[in-house]
Structures are given as C-alpha cells and as structure tokens.
Amino acid sequence: MPRKPEFNRDDLIGRARDLFWQRGWAGTSLKDLERVLKMNPGSFYAAFGSKDALFGLAMDRYAKDGRERLRNLAEDSGPLTALQQFPQLVIGSADAPAKACMLAKTVLELQTRGHPLADQANQHLRAMEDRFADLFRQAQQLGEISSDHDPAILARRYQSDLMGLRISAERGDIDASAIADEIAESLSRLG
C-alpha cells in the first residue's frame, strides 16, 4: 500500500509563495525550495512536478488571497471605502515577505523571456483590474462616484497607482503610507 504524504500541501504552497514573492523565480533554486519546504527532491517532484508548477500554484494563491482581502473589505465597508482602504492594506502587512506585488515582479522578470508564468501573472493582474472596475461601478450605482467616469479607466489607473505605491514601499526610503493616503483622497474627489 502506498504511503500517504505526511505534509500539508496548502501550507507548502503558502511557504513557497513567500519564498518566490521575496526572491522571484530566478532567485529561488530547487535547493532553496527543498530547504524551506523540508522536502527531499523525490518528494518535491512527486508533490509538485516542477519548480514552474509550484510557482504557478504560489501565484494562484497570492492572487486569490489579494482578491479575498479586497472582497472582505468591500463586504465590510462598501465599494468606495474598500478602494480607499486597500492601498494601506497592501503595504501595511508587516509579515509580508516583500512589499512589491508578486504578480508585477513576475511580469517584469519573465515577460522578456517569453515564459508562460508571465502570461499567468498578467491574467491575474487583469482579473484584479476587472475586480477594481466592478467596485468602481458599484460605487457609481451608490452615487459615491460620478457617472462621468469610466470604471475601466479608473481601475487601470488605480492598479497602476498601487503598483507604484508598492515599489515605493519596497524602497523603504519613501513614506509609502502618505502616498496610500493620497490615493485614497484622490478617490474621494471622484464624486
């Protein structure tokens, strides 16, 4: 009878996500993954197949977590307030392995290589932009944002602002919290 694996796959994907998020695809070796996941090479390949497959799972987890945080904010406080609070949330987590967006880092690192993981990261970024556009539409329906604004354009600009914010936060020598407040304030002027 085959032995049942003695690991929690979800936990391993979370730990791999943090390592990839911090170091990137090229900066993370199989030995790094084996050490952090406490797996031997055979167990690693049996569980995940390849570094790329695990990176894809880690990106999926990262994107899912971001969507859930945004959804929870919107459910608790409404669409516009969620959009205003989200910038502080994405830079305010002290336990995050990096401030910069894992998806944006992946696109920058792998797009020029034509790597399929860059396409996967782009798909996640588009899905998040669509979610932002949905929240802008909801805020318009509630009368919080003027109908003069195109939600898709607002979402694209907002996502761009968040990426810049996260890079500023990664630098460490810029008051990223003040920038997050400026992003939130700019949204209050859309009424």
N, C-alpha and C positions, 0 to 999 in steps of 0.2 A: 504494500500500500504506500503511495507517495506521501512524503511528509508535507504537512501543511506549513506554509510560510509562517515564521514567527516574527512578523513585523506588521506595523500598521501602515498600509500603503498611503493613506491620506496624510499621515504625519511625515512620511518620507518625501512626498511631493511638496509639502509645506517647507521642509528644511532645504530641499533642492531649490525651490523658488527663491528663498532668501539668499542662498549662495549665488545663484545665477543673477539675481537682481543686483547684488553687490558687485560681482566680478565680471558679469557679462558672459556671453557664450564662449568666446576665445580664451578668456581669462580663467575659465573653470575647466580643469583637467578631469579625466576619469578618476585619477587617484584622489583628487580633491573630493569628488562626489562619493567615492567609496569610503573615504575617511569620515566625512560629515554624516553620511547615511549609515555608517558602521556596517557595510556590506562588503563581501568579497566579490571579485569580478564575476564569478559564475552566478551568484545570487542577483547581482545588479542586472546582468543581461537577461536572466530569467524573468525578473520582475518588470523591466522597462524596455528591453530590446536594444536601446542605444542612447547615447547622450542626447541626440536630437529629439528622440521620442520623449525623453524625460523633460527636456527643455520645453517642448510643446505643451506637455501636461502642466508644467510650472507656470507657463504664460497663461494658460487657460484658468488656472487657479487665481493668479494675480488679477486677471480681468474680471473674473466672477466676484472676487472679494471687493473690487472697486465698485462694480455695479450694485452689489448688495449694500455697501455703505451709503451710496447715493440714494438708493431706493428707501432705506431706513430713514435717512434724513428727510426725504420728501414726504414719507408717511407721517413722520412725527411733526413736521413743521410747515409743510406745504411746498410747492414747487419753487417759488422765488426765494424764499428763505433758505431752502436746501442749496440752491445755486450760490447764494451768498455765503453760506457756511462751509461749503465744500472746499474752497481754497485753503482755509485754515486747517481743515481736517487732513488734507493730503500732505501738508508739510509739518503738521504738529505731532505726528506719531513718533515718540522717542525710541520705540523699539523697532522701527523700520530699518532694514539693512542699508537703505540708501534713500535719499530724498528725490532724486530724479526718477522719472517714470520708467519702469522696466520695459514697457512697450516701445516708448520713444528711443530708449537706449538700444533696443534690439534692431529697430529700423535703421538707426544710424550706423550700427555695427555691421549689419548683414545685408542691407539693401544693395550695396555696390558689389557684393559677392554673388548676387542673384540667388541667395539662399532662400528656400521655401519658408523658413521660420520668419523672415522679414515680411512675407506676404501674410502669414498668420497674425503677426503683430499688427500689421496695417488693418486687417479685418477687425481685430479687437478695437483698434482706435476708431474706426468708422462706426462700429456698434455703439461705442461710448458717445461719440458725437451725435448719433441718432437719438440716444437717450437724453442728452442735453437739449436737443431740439424739441423733443417731446415735453420736457419740463418747461421750456420757454413757451410752447403752445398752450400748455395748461395754465401758465401764469397769465397769458393773454386772455384766455377764457374766463379767468377770475377777475380780469380788469386790473391786474397788477402791472402789466406791461402793455404799452400801446400797440394796437394792431397795425401801426405803421411800420413795424419792424418785421423782417423776415426771420422766423425762428431758425432756419437752417444757417443763415449768415451769422446770427447771434451765436449759435452753437459752435460754428467753425472758429469764430474769434475767441470765444470763451475757452475752447480747448487749446488754442494757441497760447492764450494768456496763462493757462495752467501749466503748460509745458515750460514756458519761460520762467514762471514762478518756481517750478521745481528745480530747474537748473540753477537759479539764483540761490535757492535754499541749499543746494548741494555745495555751492562755492563756500558758504559759511561766512563770508565777509560782507554780506548784504543783509539788510533787515527784511527778510522774506515775509515776515508777519505783517509788516507795514504794507508790502505790496499786495498781500492777500486781502488786507482791509481795503485797499484802493480798488481792487477788482470787485469786491462786494459793494462798495459805494457806487461804482460805475453802473452796477445793475439797478440800483435804486433810482437812477436818473432815466430809466427807460420808460417810465410811466407816462 
